[in-house]
Amino acid sequence: MKHITTLLSIAILSISVTGCTTTPDPAKVCTSEWIGKRSDKAISRIESKAGRSLRSLQKAGTSWAKGKTPNPFQLLMLSNSLKSLEKELKNGRGIKDLKTLSATCNDPKIISDAMGGFLRKQGLSDNIINFIEGMGIYQELIKPDPAALNRA
């Protein structure tokens, strides 16, 4: 029994020691290639989680552009899509990864560049992108996470 306790203690100690070495060194890893791969992965995660919401919004935008007015059921679906998208963009794993990446490399522009690319990929015009980027809620969204700065 004593041997099992000793082996278990050694195993726990070795796991906890290796956990400390997993934080990347910004000087070594913050290359454009490293940032690009992780940024692309985070944006892909956002796209996959928010895809249905984005399609609903695009569909509604196309209808409005043609002069059609949505019925109450469509407005409810649109409202739910907006809430789902907001939830993903505020608390989703993708945005958290971007904020951690930004904190690790001490570059807040990583978030805004990745999100700008995300908006362009959705087929939005530069005027609409500029309008979105000027909104307070968007600025709050892309603001670096102080908690991530303390972890990095």
Order of alpha helices (4+ residues) and beta strands (2+ residues): alpha-alpha-alpha-alpha-alpha-alpha-alpha-alpha-alpha
